[in-house]
């Protein structure tokens, strides 16, 4: 039975998940992760994407920064605040179809929190990422697979309230914990401080940017969520409380189990 196309509403926020079919690896090495970030940024436009031209432009920009000893990355720096010459500020020429609020790249899937800006924006955005990255990956690893590379339909959940936003912000940015403590959502974490430090340094998410650590600042629009989360301190509190909560639940369960065995 055919499925009806989903209708996304302009101005509304959605949590999207793109997962490779069969849960196979989506990112095989560091270059793949960089390419994933590249597509999240470059596919957010109505214009055709000219990969080689865009990569050359970025390489040229990075070289200019290096020569001038400016360590800003591809960012929309306020040249007055950071005393960066106008020529060394990355100029965003995209006509954006979505507003990317947060992201996290995992080995076999991608989390995105986006607000649709124009009719069909989310569907176009995801289609561009999926087709572009799949072509790159298949070519690099010489995969002859025909048919779907990603699962045939991406997950999408409408986020309706600020409370939901805070929870999904935290959920997205704590996803990488699974990489060093598998099953932590059920059993808690062994070392919360280690986990918190790991998340703050996890390069393939927008969390470092929300903590004002320039990572990929040009990819996300953070003003709105910083207001909802109560600035940087709120972002930290939500993520750290989430980690500690899981730890506390585990300790309570261990104590309960121990007391039950002694009865």
ChimeraX attribute file (.defattr): number of C-alpha atoms within 10 A of each C-alpha:
attribute: neighborCount
match mode: 1-to-1
recipient: residues
	/A:1	3
	/A:2	4
	/A:3	5
	/A:4	6
	/A:5	7
	/A:6	9
	/A:7	10
	/A:8	19
	/A:9	17
	/A:10	16
	/A:11	14
	/A:12	13
	/A:13	24
	/A:14	23
	/A:15	21
	/A:16	19
	/A:17	22
	/A:18	22
	/A:19	24
	/A:20	22
	/A:21	15
	/A:22	10
	/A:23	12
	/A:24	14
	/A:25	14
	/A:26	24
	/A:27	20
	/A:28	13
	/A:29	10
	/A:30	10
	/A:31	10
	/A:32	17
	/A:33	18
	/A:34	14
	/A:35	16
	/A:36	22
	/A:37	19
	/A:38	18
	/A:39	21
	/A:40	19
	/A:41	19
	/A:42	21
	/A:43	23
	/A:44	24
	/A:45	18
	/A:46	15
	/A:47	11
	/A:48	9
	/A:49	15
	/A:50	9
	/A:51	13
	/A:52	9
	/A:53	10
	/A:54	13
	/A:55	12
	/A:56	11
	/A:57	13
	/A:58	15
	/A:59	12
	/A:60	12
	/A:61	17
	/A:62	19
	/A:63	13
	/A:64	14
	/A:65	19
	/A:66	13
	/A:67	8
	/A:68	12
	/A:69	9
	/A:70	16
	/A:71	11
	/A:72	20
	/A:73	19
	/A:74	21
	/A:75	18
	/A:76	15
	/A:77	20
	/A:78	12
	/A:79	13
	/A:80	9
	/A:81	7
	/A:82	10
	/A:83	10
	/A:84	16
	/A:85	13
	/A:86	12
	/A:87	11
	/A:88	19
	/A:89	18
	/A:90	18
	/A:91	13
	/A:92	11
	/A:93	7
	/A:94	13
	/A:95	11
	/A:96	20
	/A:97	23
	/A:98	25
	/A:99	20
	/A:100	22
	/A:101	22
	/A:102	24
	/A:103	25
	/A:104	22
	/A:105	26
	/A:106	19
	/A:107	18
	/A:108	17
	/A:109	18
	/A:110	20
	/A:111	21
	/A:112	23
	/A:113	25
	/A:114	24
	/A:115	23
	/A:116	22
	/A:117	18
	/A:118	15
	/A:119	15
	/A:120	16
	/A:121	22
	/A:122	25
	/A:123	17
	/A:124	17
	/A:125	22
	/A:126	20
	/A:127	14
	/A:128	21
	/A:129	21
	/A:130	22
	/A:131	13
	/A:132	17
	/A:133	21
	/A:134	18
	/A:135	13
	/A:136	14
	/A:137	17
	/A:138	14
	/A:139	11
	/A:140	10
	/A:141	9
	/A:142	9
	/A:143	11
	/A:144	8
	/A:145	8
	/A:146	7
	/A:147	7
	/A:148	13
	/A:149	20
	/A:150	21
	/A:151	15
	/A:152	12
	/A:153	10
	/A:154	15
	/A:155	13
	/A:156	17
	/A:157	11
	/A:158	17
	/A:159	19
	/A:160	11
	/A:161	9
	/A:162	12
	/A:163	12
	/A:164	12
	/A:165	20
	/A:166	18
	/A:167	15
	/A:168	17
	/A:169	24
	/A:170	22
	/A:171	15
	/A:172	23
	/A:173	24
	/A:174	23
	/A:175	16
	/A:176	21
	/A:177	19
	/A:178	13
	/A:179	11
	/A:180	11
	/A:181	15
	/A:182	13
	/A:183	12
	/A:184	17
	/A:185	17
	/A:186	11
	/A:187	17
	/A:188	20
	/A:189	26
	/A:190	13
	/A:191	12
	/A:192	18
	/A:193	12
	/A:194	10
	/A:195	20
	/A:196	18
	/A:197	10
	/A:198	15
	/A:199	20
	/A:200	19
	/A:201	14
	/A:202	18
	/A:203	17
	/A:204	22
	/A:205	27
	/A:206	28
	/A:207	28
	/A:208	19
	/A:209	20
	/A:210	25
	/A:211	17
	/A:212	10
	/A:213	13
	/A:214	16
	/A:215	22
	/A:216	21
	/A:217	20
	/A:218	19
	/A:219	24
	/A:220	19
	/A:221	15
	/A:222	18
	/A:223	11
	/A:224	11
	/A:225	19
	/A:226	17
	/A:227	11
	/A:228	14
	/A:229	21
	/A:230	13
	/A:231	16
	/A:232	16
	/A:233	12
	/A:234	17
	/A:235	22
	/A:236	19
	/A:237	14
	/A:238	17
	/A:239	22
	/A:240	18
	/A:241	14
	/A:242	18
	/A:243	23
	/A:244	19
	/A:245	15
	/A:246	18
	/A:247	21
	/A:248	15
	/A:249	15
	/A:250	19
	/A:251	15
	/A:252	11
	/A:253	13
	/A:254	13
	/A:255	12
	/A:256	11
	/A:257	11
	/A:258	11
	/A:259	10
	/A:260	9
	/A:261	8
	/A:262	6
	/A:263	5
